[in-house]
Amino acid sequence: MRSLIDEQFKTYFPNEGKHGPIREQIDTFTLDTNSLFRKHPEMSLHLIFLKTEETEFKAKLIFDLREKKKKIYSTLTESIKDSMHRCYIRSSEHTGKDSLKRMKNELHHHMKNNNIFQKAKEDMLSGLINLKDHIMMQLKCKLQESMDLSLKTPNSSFLPDDVTVEYNKMKMYYEKLMGCSSTVQFTPRLDLHTKSTTFESQSGNGRKRVQVSTGVTMLNPEIVKDLTTHNHKPTYRLQCSKAGLFQCSSTGLVFLMEGKGDVVYKVTQWDRSLLGSMTPAGPLFSIDCPEQSVCELHLPHCMCDEKDDNLSVAHVTDGNMEIVQPLKTTPTHVIVNITHLSLFGLIRNWFSFLPVRSQVLLFLRPQGNRPQKRILNVILLPKNVPLCEVEYQQRGSTFIISNSNCTLTPRGKYGLCCELVANSSIQPKSGQLDYDYSPNLHPTFQVFLDCMSGAENIRLSLLDRGSNDQRVWESLVPIG
C-alpha cells in the first residue's frame, strides 16, 4: 500500500527543502498589511504588530505540518495494526492439536469480514481532513486574537507621549539592584582541568568569584512536617551543603547555589486573573532560601521541542506578575537568573496546541467496603507535574508503577480501552489531558474492576479520538 501512495504523498508532502501545495497555501496566505500601510499610515504600529504575528504564526503552522505529515503517513500501518489487534489476541488463545490451522482460519475469517484496507484508506483521508480543519481553526483563532489586540488598542498604549515616570522607575530599580548584595550578573568560565565552572558575579559590593562543579547533585528533599498538614500540600526542604547545582528528586527543580543554604519550597495555586491571554505551562512554586544563596533556578518543562519560544517565566510578587525571559531552555528545563525569591512558574500562549510530554498515572483503591470490587484511577497529566503532588492527593490508593511516558495534545480528546479482564467498565467514554495545573488533580478515567474474575493483569490502551482511536499509550497493569 505504501508503494502505491508514496509518489502521490510526496506531491502533497515533499521532502525538506521543497514546497508542496499545502505549504504553498500557507506561504501565500497574507493579511495584506503592506498595502494598508500606504492607505492608513496612522495605523502603522498596529499593522507592524499584525505582520509580525502573521509571520510568526505561519512558521508555527509549517512546523505543525511537518509533525502531522509523519502521523498521517504512518496511519496506514497503524490502522491495519489496530484492526488486527483483537484478532491476534483471539488467535493466540488457540492451543493444542491443529492450533496453527485454527489460528490461520481465525485470521482469514477476520480479514474476509473486515475490510481493513478500506478502513486504512479512510483513516488516512480522515487524517488529511483533520489537518485541513486544524490549519483553518488555528488561523481563525490566532489571527482573530491578534487583530483584537492590535486594532482595539489605541496608539497611546504603544507609544506614550511622556515616559519620564517610567524612566525614573527603571533607573531606581537598576540602582537598587546594582547596590544590593544579591547577584546581578554572572560570567561563567569553564575550567577543563578541575571540571568546574567559576561564576563571576558583579554587584555593588564588588566582584565575587564562586567556583561550582558542572555536575548536578540529585537530592531527596525533606518534608517539613510543621508546615504540611492534612489540608495543605507538602512543603519541601532541600539542604545544599556547598556551592553547586542541586536537583530535587521529587519536583525536578534545580537550584544553582552560590554557597551553603536550605531551600524551602512548595507547589501553590495560580492566580488566573494575573495571566491574561497566557496559561500555566507548569506548577507555580513558592520558593524561599533564608541564606539567599540561590542565584539561578531551573524550572522543569514538558515541551517536546526545546526551541518552542512560547515559554516564559512568571515571577509573582505581592499580587503582581512580572514576565521574565529565560536565559536558556534545555530539553528538560527553563533556566532563569534569580535576584530575589518568591513565586516562580512557567507560562505559555493559551492558543498553542503543540503536543507535550505527558504521563499516565495509575492508582488502585478498594470500592467502598467491598474488597472484591476495586477502582483504578487513571490520571493524564503533563510530565512536569510532580508525582509526589499526585500521590498526596491520592492518599489511601496504591500507586502502580508502569511505563507512564507518552505524548499528548492539550485539549485533545482521548479514550481508554481495558482488555484481558471480564466484568470491567470505564467512565467517562472520553477525557482530556489535564493541562491547567489546577490544585485539584482529579482522575481522567475510572476503571471499575471485579477481582472475582481472577485476572492478575489488565491491558490498558489510551486512544486518540481525534486520530481514529490511534493508540498513543499502552501498558500491561498488575492488579492481583
C-alpha positions in Angstrom: 0.0 0.0 0.0 2.8 2.4 0.8 4.4 1.8 -2.6 1.1 2.8 -4.2 0.8 6.1 -2.3 4.4 7.2 -2.0 4.5 9.2 -5.2 1.2 11.0 -4.6 2.0 11.5 -1.0 5.3 13.2 -1.9 3.3 15.6 -4.2 1.4 17.0 -1.2 4.2 16.5 1.4 7.6 16.7 -0.4 10.9 16.2 1.4 12.7 19.1 3.2 13.6 22.0 1.0 10.7 21.6 -1.3 7.2 23.2 -1.1 4.1 21.2 -1.7 0.6 22.7 -2.4 -0.3 22.8 1.3 2.9 24.6 2.3 2.5 27.0 -0.7 -1.1 27.9 0.5 0.3 28.7 4.0 3.2 30.8 2.5 0.9 32.8 0.2 -1.7 33.5 2.8 -1.5 37.1 4.0 -3.5 39.8 5.7 -2.0 42.2 3.1 -0.8 44.6 5.7 1.7 46.1 3.3 -1.0 47.7 1.1 -2.7 49.0 4.3 0.4 50.9 5.3 0.0 53.3 2.4 -3.7 53.8 3.0 -3.6 54.1 6.7 -0.2 55.4 7.9 -1.7 56.4 11.3 -2.2 52.7 12.0 1.4 51.7 11.2 2.3 50.4 14.6 -0.9 48.2 14.7 -0.1 46.9 11.2 3.5 46.1 12.0 2.3 44.1 15.0 -0.1 42.2 12.8 2.6 41.5 10.2 4.9 40.1 12.9 2.1 38.0 14.4 1.3 36.6 10.9 4.9 35.7 10.1 5.4 34.0 13.5 2.2 32.1 13.3 2.8 30.9 9.7 6.2 29.5 10.9 4.4 27.5 13.6 1.9 26.2 11.1 4.7 24.9 8.9 6.2 23.2 12.0 2.8 21.6 12.7 2.6 20.5 9.1 5.9 18.6 9.3 4.8 16.8 12.5 1.4 15.9 11.2 2.9 14.7 7.9 4.7 11.9 9.8 1.5 10.9 11.7 -0.6 10.8 8.5 1.9 8.7 6.7 2.0 6.2 9.5 -1.8 6.0 9.5 -1.9 3.0 7.1 0.2 0.7 9.2 -1.3 1.9 12.5 -4.9 1.4 11.2 -4.2 -2.1 10.0 -2.3 -2.9 13.2 -5.4 -1.7 15.3 -7.8 -3.6 13.0 -5.9 -6.8 13.5 -5.0 -6.4 17.2 -8.0 -8.1 18.7 -7.8 -10.9 16.1 -4.2 -11.5 17.0 -5.2 -11.8 20.7 -8.0 -14.3 19.8 -5.6 -16.3 17.6 -3.0 -16.5 20.3 -5.6 -18.2 22.6 -5.7 -21.3 20.3 -3.7 -24.2 21.8 -3.4 -27.9 21.3 -3.8 -30.0 18.2 -4.3 -28.2 14.9 -3.9 -24.8 16.7 -1.9 -23.4 13.9 -4.6 -24.2 11.4 -7.3 -22.6 13.7 -5.1 -19.5 14.0 -4.9 -19.2 10.2 -8.7 -19.7 9.9 -9.2 -17.0 12.6 -7.0 -14.5 10.7 -8.6 -15.3 7.3 -12.1 -15.0 8.7 -11.3 -11.7 10.3 -9.8 -10.2 7.1 -12.7 -11.5 5.0 -15.4 -10.0 7.2 -13.5 -6.7 7.9 -12.3 -4.6 5.0 -9.2 -3.5 6.8 -7.5 -1.9 3.7 -10.6 0.2 3.0 -10.6 1.3 6.7 -6.9 2.2 6.4 -7.6 4.4 3.4 -10.5 6.1 5.1 -8.3 6.7 8.2 -5.6 8.4 6.1 -8.2 10.5 4.4 -9.6 11.5 7.8 -6.1 12.5 8.8 -5.9 14.8 5.9 -9.3 16.3 6.6 -8.3 16.8 10.3 -5.1 18.6 9.1 -7.1 21.0 7.0 -9.5 21.7 9.9 -6.6 22.2 12.2 -5.0 24.8 9.9 -8.3 26.6 9.5 -9.0 26.6 13.2 -5.6 27.8 14.1 -5.7 30.6 11.5 -9.1 31.8 12.7 -8.4 31.7 16.4 -4.8 33.1 16.5 -5.3 35.9 13.9 -8.6 36.9 15.4 -6.9 37.3 18.8 -4.0 39.3 17.1 -6.4 41.6 15.3 -8.4 42.2 18.6 -5.1 43.0 20.4 -3.9 45.3 17.6 -6.9 47.1 16.2 -8.7 47.6 19.5 -5.6 49.0 21.2 -5.1 52.8 20.9 -1.9 54.3 19.6 -1.2 55.8 23.0 -0.6 52.4 24.6 2.1 51.6 22.0 4.0 54.9 22.4 3.2 57.1 25.4 3.8 60.9 25.0 5.8 61.1 28.2 8.0 58.3 29.6 9.6 60.3 32.4 7.9 58.4 35.2 8.7 55.0 33.6 12.4 56.1 33.0 12.9 57.2 36.6 11.3 54.0 37.9 13.6 51.9 35.8 16.6 53.9 36.9 15.6 53.4 40.6 15.3 49.6 40.2 18.6 49.5 38.4 20.5 51.4 41.0 18.8 49.3 43.8 19.8 46.1 42.1 23.4 47.2 41.5 23.7 48.4 45.1 22.5 45.3 46.8 24.5 42.2 47.7 22.4 39.8 45.6 23.9 38.5 42.4 23.1 40.6 39.3 25.2 39.2 36.5 27.2 36.0 36.1 30.1 35.4 33.8 30.8 31.6 33.6 34.4 30.4 33.0 34.9 26.6 32.4 38.0 25.0 33.9 38.7 21.8 32.0 41.3 20.6 34.5 39.1 20.8 37.6 35.9 20.1 35.7 34.2 23.0 37.4 32.8 26.4 36.4 33.7 29.7 38.0 30.9 32.3 38.2 32.0 35.9 38.5 29.2 38.0 39.9 29.1 41.8 39.7 27.3 43.7 42.5 27.5 46.9 44.4 30.0 45.2 46.8 32.4 44.4 44.1 33.2 41.3 42.0 32.8 37.9 43.6 34.1 34.6 42.4 32.2 31.4 43.1 33.5 28.0 41.8 31.0 25.2 41.5 31.0 21.7 40.0 29.5 21.4 36.5 27.6 18.2 37.5 24.1 18.2 39.1 23.8 16.6 42.5 20.4 14.8 43.0 19.0 15.2 46.5 15.9 13.7 48.2 14.0 16.6 49.8 12.8 16.6 53.4 9.1 17.1 54.0 8.7 19.9 56.5 6.1 18.4 58.8 5.2 21.5 60.8 4.3 23.2 57.5 2.5 20.2 56.0 -1.0 19.3 57.3 -3.9 17.3 56.1 -5.4 20.4 54.4 -2.1 21.7 52.9 0.2 20.4 50.2 3.7 19.2 51.2 6.4 21.7 51.9 9.9 20.6 50.9 13.3 21.5 52.2 16.5 20.8 50.2 19.7 21.1 52.2 22.5 22.2 50.0 25.9 21.8 51.7 28.0 23.9 49.4 28.0 25.9 46.2 26.9 24.0 43.1 23.9 22.6 41.2 21.4 20.6 43.2 18.2 18.9 41.8 15.2 17.9 43.8 14.3 14.3 43.1 10.6 14.9 43.8 9.8 18.1 41.9 12.6 18.2 39.3 13.6 21.7 40.3 17.3 22.6 40.0 19.0 25.3 42.1 22.4 26.9 41.4 23.8 27.8 44.8 26.4 30.5 45.5 27.1 28.8 48.8 25.6 26.6 51.5 21.9 27.1 52.2 18.5 25.5 52.8 15.9 25.9 50.0 12.2 25.7 51.2 9.5 25.4 48.6 6.1 24.1 47.8 3.5 24.0 44.9 0.9 26.7 45.2 -2.2 27.8 43.3 -2.0 30.1 40.2 -4.0 33.3 40.3 -5.7 33.2 36.9 -6.6 36.9 37.0 -2.9 37.7 36.5 -2.3 35.6 33.4 -4.4 37.4 30.8 -4.0 35.6 27.4 -1.3 33.3 28.9 -1.8 29.9 30.5 0.3 27.9 33.0 2.9 25.6 31.5 4.0 24.2 34.8 3.3 24.3 38.5 3.7 27.6 40.4 6.4 27.2 43.1 6.7 29.2 46.2 10.5 29.3 46.9 12.5 30.7 49.8 16.1 30.5 51.0 16.9 32.2 54.3 20.6 32.4 53.3 19.8 34.0 49.9 22.3 31.8 48.2 20.1 30.7 45.2 21.4 32.6 42.1 19.8 30.5 39.3 16.6 28.5 39.0 15.9 25.6 36.6 12.2 25.0 36.1 11.1 21.7 34.5 9.1 21.9 31.3 7.2 19.4 29.3 7.6 20.8 25.8 8.6 18.2 23.1 10.7 20.9 21.3 13.1 22.9 23.4 13.2 25.6 20.7 9.5 26.4 21.4 9.7 30.1 22.1 6.2 30.3 23.7 7.7 29.6 27.1 8.2 32.4 29.6 8.8 32.5 33.3 6.2 34.2 35.6 7.6 35.9 38.7 4.8 36.8 41.1 5.4 39.2 44.0 2.8 40.9 46.2 -0.1 40.1 43.8 1.8 41.4 40.7 3.2 39.3 37.9 6.4 40.0 36.0 7.2 38.0 32.9 10.9 37.1 32.8 12.6 35.9 29.6 14.6 32.7 30.2 18.4 32.7 30.0 18.3 29.3 28.2 15.9 26.4 27.5 17.3 22.9 27.7 15.4 19.7 26.6 14.1 19.4 30.2 14.4 22.8 32.0 13.9 26.5 31.5 16.8 28.5 33.2 16.3 31.9 34.8 18.6 34.2 36.9 17.4 34.9 40.4 17.7 38.2 42.2 15.2 37.5 45.0 12.8 34.6 45.7 9.0 34.4 45.8 6.7 32.7 43.4 8.0 31.3 40.1 6.3 29.2 37.3 6.2 28.7 33.6 3.6 30.2 31.3 2.9 30.0 27.6 0.4 31.3 25.0 -3.1 30.0 25.5 -3.6 29.3 21.8 -0.6 26.9 21.5 -1.8 23.4 20.6 1.6 21.7 20.2 1.9 18.2 21.8 3.6 18.0 25.2 5.5 15.2 27.0 2.9 13.6 29.3 2.4 10.9 31.9 -0.3 8.3 32.6 -0.5 7.7 36.4 -2.4 4.8 37.8 -3.8 4.5 41.4 -5.7 1.4 42.6 -8.1 1.6 45.6 -10.9 -0.6 47.0 -14.5 0.3 46.1 -16.2 1.2 49.4 -16.4 -1.8 51.8 -16.4 -4.4 49.1 -12.9 -5.9 48.8 -13.7 -7.8 45.7 -14.6 -4.6 43.9 -11.8 -2.1 43.1 -11.4 1.2 41.2 -8.4 2.0 39.1 -7.9 5.8 38.8 -6.2 6.8 35.5 -4.8 10.4 35.5 -3.5 12.1 32.4 -1.0 14.9 33.3 1.9 16.9 31.8 5.3 15.4 32.5 6.3 18.3 34.8 3.5 17.7 37.3 5.4 16.2 40.3 4.3 12.6 41.1 4.6 13.4 44.8 1.9 16.0 44.5 -0.5 13.5 42.8 0.3 10.8 45.4 -0.5 13.3 48.2 -4.0 13.8 46.7 -4.5 10.1 46.1 -3.8 9.1 49.8 -5.4 5.8 50.5 -4.7 4.5 47.0 -1.9 2.3 45.8 0.3 3.8 43.1 1.0 1.3 40.3 4.4 1.7 38.6 4.0 1.4 34.8 5.5 2.8 31.6 3.8 6.2 32.1 5.6 8.2 29.4 3.6 9.4 26.3 3.0 12.4 24.1 -0.4 14.1 24.3 -2.0 17.2 22.9 -3.6 19.9 25.2 -7.4 19.9 24.8 -7.2 16.8 22.7 -9.8 14.1 23.4 -8.8 10.6 24.4 -10.5 7.3 25.2 -9.4 4.3 27.4 -9.6 0.7 26.4 -9.3 -2.2 29.0 -8.6 -5.8 27.9 -7.8 -9.2 29.4 -10.4 -8.9 32.2 -14.1 -9.6 32.3 -16.8 -7.5 34.1 -15.0 -4.2 33.9 -16.4 -0.8 33.0 -14.8 2.6 32.2 -16.1 6.1 32.8 -16.2 8.5 31.1 -16.1 7.5 27.5 -13.6 10.2 26.6 -11.4 12.6 28.6 -8.8 15.3 28.1 -5.2 15.9 29.2 -5.4 17.9 32.5 -3.2 20.8 31.3 -4.4 23.7 33.5 -2.2 22.9 36.6 -5.1 23.3 38.9 -4.7 22.5 42.6 -7.1 19.5 42.4 -5.9 16.6 40.3 -9.0 14.5 39.6 -8.9 11.1 37.7 -9.4 11.4 34.0 -10.8 7.9 33.8 -12.0 5.3 36.3 -11.9 1.6 35.6 -14.3 -0.4 37.8 -12.8 -3.9 38.3 -14.3 -7.2 39.6 -11.5 -9.0 41.3 -13.6 -12.2 41.4 -12.6 -12.8 37.8 -9.2 -14.0 38.9 -7.3 -11.8 36.4 -3.9 -10.8 37.7 -3.1 -8.3 34.8 -5.1 -6.0 32.6 -4.0 -4.3 29.4 -4.8 -0.6 29.2 -4.6 1.4 26.0 -5.1 5.2 25.6 -6.7 6.1 22.2 -6.6 9.4 20.4 -10.2 10.2 19.5 -9.0 12.9 17.0 -6.9 10.3 15.1 -9.4 7.5 14.6 -8.6 5.9 18.0 -4.9 5.6 17.3 -3.0 4.1 20.3 -0.8 6.7 22.0 0.0 4.7 25.1 -0.3 1.0 26.2 0.7 -0.9 29.3 0.2 -4.3 31.0 -1.0 -3.4 34.5 -0.8 -5.7 37.5 -4.0 -5.7 39.6 -3.6 -9.0 41.5 
